[in-house]
């Protein structure tokens, strides 16, 4: 199993952001095999962690046209900066 950890510094959120975030979460879970998706914002920092069964699932999600559009909006409007970590989960307990 793998996790994608999205770290961001928030520029501003608006109603379109919240609608887009909900849509992307639902699409990842329903259409791309995402196992779980958790996000939290505190002050100007956001972290989202999604869990995936394989790197191939992550690759397909990354290439989704709606997800690519959401990423562009994130870069231009909602985030000052961000980074993404993809990690393999070796153990859970």
Z-matrix of the N, CA and C atoms (Angstrom, degrees):
N
C 1 1.449
C 2 1.525 1 108.63
N 3 1.325 2 114.97 1 152.16
C 4 1.461 3 122.29 2 -177.88
C 5 1.525 4 109.94 3 -128.63
N 6 1.314 5 115.01 4 157.01
C 7 1.462 6 120.92 5 173.59
C 8 1.522 7 108.41 6 -128.18
N 9 1.324 8 115.23 7 142.91
C 10 1.454 9 122.44 8 172.58
C 11 1.523 10 105.85 9 -110.75
N 12 1.323 11 115.44 10 121.55
C 13 1.468 12 121.10 11 -178.62
C 14 1.517 13 107.65 12 -111.21
N 15 1.327 14 115.13 13 116.56
C 16 1.460 15 122.82 14 -178.86
C 17 1.519 16 107.79 15 -104.96
N 18 1.353 17 116.42 16 118.57
C 19 1.464 18 122.69 17 178.20
C 20 1.526 19 106.87 18 -111.78
N 21 1.328 20 117.57 19 134.08
C 22 1.463 21 118.68 20 -179.60
C 23 1.521 22 111.38 21 -144.88
N 24 1.331 23 113.73 22 151.46
C 25 1.454 24 121.38 23 168.01
C 26 1.527 25 105.46 24 -102.54
N 27 1.312 26 115.56 25 120.86
C 28 1.459 27 122.10 26 -173.67
C 29 1.525 28 110.59 27 -78.98
N 30 1.330 29 116.33 28 132.83
C 31 1.465 30 122.05 29 171.22
C 32 1.524 31 108.37 30 -87.69
N 33 1.334 32 115.76 31 -56.83
C 34 1.461 33 121.61 32 175.80
C 35 1.512 34 108.90 33 -165.41
N 36 1.314 35 116.07 34 147.97
C 37 1.455 36 121.45 35 173.47
C 38 1.515 37 107.94 36 -114.57
N 39 1.331 38 115.58 37 146.04
C 40 1.453 39 121.57 38 175.89
C 41 1.528 40 107.90 39 -133.55
N 42 1.314 41 116.74 40 -178.47
C 43 1.468 42 120.58 41 -178.10
C 44 1.526 43 111.53 42 -60.96
N 45 1.326 44 117.58 43 -36.07
C 46 1.459 45 120.64 44 179.28
C 47 1.532 46 110.88 45 -63.14
N 48 1.335 47 116.25 46 -36.90
C 49 1.464 48 119.83 47 177.58
C 50 1.530 49 110.34 48 -59.66
N 51 1.327 50 116.72 49 -50.83
C 52 1.466 51 120.12 50 -176.27
C 53 1.527 52 111.41 51 -62.64
N 54 1.329 53 117.80 52 -39.02
C 55 1.462 54 121.03 53 177.00
C 56 1.525 55 110.74 54 -65.86
N 57 1.338 56 117.03 55 -43.19
C 58 1.463 57 121.66 56 179.85
C 59 1.527 58 110.76 57 -65.41
N 60 1.322 59 117.22 58 -43.38
C 61 1.465 60 120.66 59 -179.96
C 62 1.528 61 110.70 60 -60.75
N 63 1.311 62 117.12 61 -43.01
C 64 1.468 63 121.23 62 178.66
C 65 1.525 64 110.33 63 -63.30
N 66 1.323 65 117.10 64 -45.55
C 67 1.463 66 121.79 65 -179.97
C 68 1.530 67 111.07 66 -61.68
N 69 1.331 68 117.52 67 -43.89
C 70 1.465 69 120.71 68 -178.07
C 71 1.519 70 111.10 69 -67.22
N 72 1.331 71 116.54 70 -41.25
C 73 1.461 72 120.09 71 177.96
C 74 1.524 73 110.14 72 -59.99
N 75 1.332 74 116.86 73 -49.54
C 76 1.457 75 121.15 74 -178.73
C 77 1.534 76 111.50 75 -61.83
N 78 1.316 77 117.05 76 -39.52
C 79 1.467 78 120.96 77 -179.60
C 80 1.529 79 111.10 78 -67.68
N 81 1.333 80 117.33 79 -43.40
C 82 1.469 81 120.67 80 178.74
C 83 1.524 82 110.65 81 -60.10
N 84 1.329 83 116.79 82 -43.00
C 85 1.460 84 121.12 83 -179.37
C 86 1.527 85 111.91 84 -70.17
N 87 1.319 86 117.88 85 -42.31
C 88 1.468 87 121.53 86 -174.42
C 89 1.523 88 113.82 87 -81.35
N 90 1.343 89 116.94 88 -37.78
C 91 1.465 90 119.85 89 -168.94
C 92 1.523 91 115.59 90 -110.39
N 93 1.327 92 118.00 91 -15.97
C 94 1.465 93 119.21 92 -171.23
C 95 1.526 94 114.43 93 -123.93
N 96 1.304 95 117.87 94 8.54
C 97 1.457 96 119.99 95 174.70
C 98 1.513 97 115.69 96 82.76
N 99 1.323 98 117.51 97 8.75
C 100 1.464 99 119.85 98 176.85
C 101 1.530 100 108.42 99 -59.15
N 102 1.314 101 116.34 100 132.62
C 103 1.459 102 122.37 101 -176.01
C 104 1.529 103 111.30 102 -85.83
N 105 1.311 104 116.27 103 -39.81
C 106 1.474 105 121.55 104 -179.33
C 107 1.518 106 107.93 105 -158.20
N 108 1.317 107 116.01 106 155.15
C 109 1.458 108 121.54 107 -178.51
C 110 1.515 109 107.82 108 -147.01
N 111 1.329 110 116.28 109 121.82
C 112 1.463 111 122.47 110 -177.25
C 113 1.522 112 107.99 111 -129.45
N 114 1.335 113 117.09 112 133.63
C 115 1.466 114 120.73 113 178.72
C 116 1.520 115 109.49 114 -137.31
N 117 1.340 116 114.73 115 148.44
C 118 1.456 117 120.84 116 178.77
C 119 1.524 118 108.80 117 -149.03
N 120 1.318 119 115.46 118 139.51
C 121 1.452 120 121.71 119 175.95
C 122 1.513 121 108.38 120 -121.45
N 123 1.335 122 115.21 121 132.83
C 124 1.462 123 121.62 122 177.21
C 125 1.515 124 107.25 123 -134.98
N 126 1.326 125 116.47 124 115.68
C 127 1.453 126 119.43 125 -176.30
C 128 1.516 127 109.46 126 61.92
N 129 1.315 128 116.93 127 -125.71
C 130 1.467 129 120.94 128 -179.49
C 131 1.527 130 112.53 129 -99.66
N 132 1.333 131 116.52 130 14.06
C 133 1.468 132 119.75 131 -179.57
C 134 1.512 133 111.02 132 -114.20
N 135 1.325 134 114.97 133 136.72
C 136 1.459 135 120.98 134 176.10
C 137 1.518 136 108.42 135 -124.76
N 138 1.328 137 115.52 136 142.62
C 139 1.458 138 121.05 137 171.74
C 140 1.523 139 107.62 138 -135.57
N 141 1.314 140 115.26 139 134.79
C 142 1.463 141 121.47 140 176.64
C 143 1.526 142 107.45 141 -131.17
N 144 1.306 143 115.34 142 135.39
C 145 1.462 144 120.86 143 178.81
C 146 1.521 145 107.77 144 -124.84
N 147 1.316 146 115.10 145 124.86
C 148 1.459 147 120.07 146 175.37
C 149 1.528 148 108.12 147 -120.24
N 150 1.330 149 115.08 148 147.25
C 151 1.463 150 121.76 149 -176.79
C 152 1.516 151 109.23 150 -114.65
N 153 1.348 152 115.70 151 138.01
C 154 1.462 153 122.42 152 -171.49
C 155 1.524 154 110.49 153 -136.50
N 156 1.335 155 116.99 154 149.00
C 157 1.464 156 119.10 155 179.31
C 158 1.530 157 114.44 156 -76.73
N 159 1.352 158 117.36 157 -22.75
C 160 1.466 159 118.60 158 -177.73
C 161 1.526 160 110.88 159 -157.56
N 162 1.318 161 115.62 160 164.22
C 163 1.461 162 120.82 161 174.71
C 164 1.534 163 111.31 162 -65.80
N 165 1.322 164 116.99 163 -31.01
C 166 1.466 165 120.93 164 177.94
C 167 1.528 166 110.83 165 -64.07
N 168 1.311 167 118.10 166 -40.12
C 169 1.468 168 121.06 167 176.20
C 170 1.533 169 110.16 168 -60.97
N 171 1.318 170 116.52 169 -42.98
C 172 1.472 171 121.42 170 179.78
C 173 1.529 172 109.48 171 -64.46
N 174 1.316 173 117.34 172 -43.75
C 175 1.468 174 121.48 173 -179.37
C 176 1.527 175 110.86 174 -60.76
N 177 1.326 176 116.81 175 -44.96
C 178 1.467 177 119.64 176 179.90
C 179 1.527 178 111.05 177 -64.07
N 180 1.322 179 117.18 178 -40.57
C 181 1.470 180 120.61 179 178.07
C 182 1.523 181 110.62 180 -63.52
N 183 1.315 182 116.22 181 -42.09
C 184 1.463 183 120.03 182 -179.09
C 185 1.525 184 111.39 183 -61.22
N 186 1.322 185 118.58 184 -28.45
C 187 1.458 186 122.94 185 -177.01
C 188 1.528 187 113.64 186 -92.75
N 189 1.319 188 118.78 187 -2.94
C 190 1.463 189 121.76 188 179.81
C 191 1.526 190 110.36 189 -61.18
N 192 1.332 191 117.32 190 133.86
C 193 1.470 192 122.24 191 -175.52
C 194 1.533 193 112.32 192 -60.59
N 195 1.321 194 117.84 193 -42.85
C 196 1.474 195 120.25 194 178.88
C 197 1.526 196 111.13 195 -66.61
N 198 1.320 197 116.16 196 -38.42
C 199 1.464 198 120.45 197 178.28
C 200 1.529 199 110.73 198 -65.59
N 201 1.338 200 116.82 199 -40.06
C 202 1.465 201 120.47 200 177.02
C 203 1.527 202 110.92 201 -62.45
N 204 1.330 203 117.13 202 -39.68
C 205 1.466 204 120.58 203 177.24
C 206 1.530 205 110.66 204 -64.88
N 207 1.324 206 117.18 205 -42.18
C 208 1.474 207 121.09 206 178.11
C 209 1.525 208 110.08 207 -61.99
N 210 1.323 209 117.11 208 -39.67
C 211 1.469 210 120.58 209 178.49
C 212 1.528 211 110.81 210 -61.86
N 213 1.326 212 117.13 211 -42.66
C 214 1.469 213 120.32 212 179.31
C 215 1.523 214 111.27 213 -62.87
N 216 1.326 215 117.13 214 -42.66
C 217 1.462 216 120.59 215 176.89
C 218 1.527 217 110.73 216 -63.45
N 219 1.325 218 116.05 217 -38.71
C 220 1.459 219 119.76 218 177.03
C 221 1.516 220 111.70 219 -60.39
N 222 1.317 221 116.41 220 -45.32
C 223 1.465 222 121.24 221 179.91
C 224 1.522 223 112.02 222 -65.00
N 225 1.332 224 116.89 223 -40.19
C 226 1.466 225 119.61 224 -173.34
C 227 1.526 226 113.67 225 -88.28
N 228 1.347 227 118.67 226 -24.09
C 229 1.462 228 119.57 227 -172.92
C 230 1.514 229 115.76 228 -126.34
N 231 1.320 230 118.06 229 -43.01
C 232 1.456 231 119.66 230 -164.38
C 233 1.523 232 114.99 231 -99.15
N 234 1.316 233 118.58 232 -24.37
C 235 1.462 234 120.64 233 -174.79
C 236 1.523 235 112.07 234 -122.62
N 237 1.327 236 115.56 235 139.75
C 238 1.472 237 120.84 236 171.25
C 239 1.525 238 109.60 237 -77.95
N 240 1.320 239 115.59 238 -41.33
C 241 1.466 240 121.11 239 178.93
C 242 1.529 241 107.84 240 -157.30
N 243 1.337 242 114.58 241 163.01
C 244 1.458 243 119.32 242 177.07
C 245 1.519 244 109.25 243 -160.03
N 246 1.312 245 115.36 244 163.22
C 247 1.461 246 122.02 245 171.13
C 248 1.519 247 107.68 246 -147.31
N 249 1.316 248 114.98 247 156.23
C 250 1.456 249 121.75 248 -178.27
C 251 1.518 250 108.61 249 -128.25
N 252 1.315 251 115.82 250 130.41
C 253 1.461 252 122.10 251 173.66
C 254 1.519 253 107.76 252 -112.80
N 255 1.324 254 116.99 253 133.55
C 256 1.455 255 122.11 254 172.11
C 257 1.519 256 105.95 255 -112.79
N 258 1.329 257 115.35 256 121.95
C 259 1.460 258 119.84 257 -174.73
C 260 1.524 259 110.34 258 -128.63
N 261 1.316 260 115.05 259 149.06
C 262 1.456 261 120.29 260 173.76
C 263 1.517 262 108.25 261 -92.92
N 264 1.300 263 116.16 262 133.25
C 265 1.465 264 120.78 263 178.11
C 266 1.515 265 107.97 264 -88.52
N 267 1.296 266 115.17 265 117.53
C 268 1.461 267 120.16 266 -177.53
C 269 1.528 268 112.80 267 -89.94
N 270 1.333 269 115.25 268 -27.74
C 271 1.463 270 118.57 269 -176.99
C 272 1.521 271 108.54 270 -155.28
N 273 1.327 272 115.90 271 142.61
C 274 1.473 273 122.33 272 172.92
C 275 1.509 274 107.49 273 -132.19
N 276 1.302 275 116.18 274 138.62
C 277 1.469 276 119.96 275 175.15
C 278 1.483 277 110.73 276 -157.36
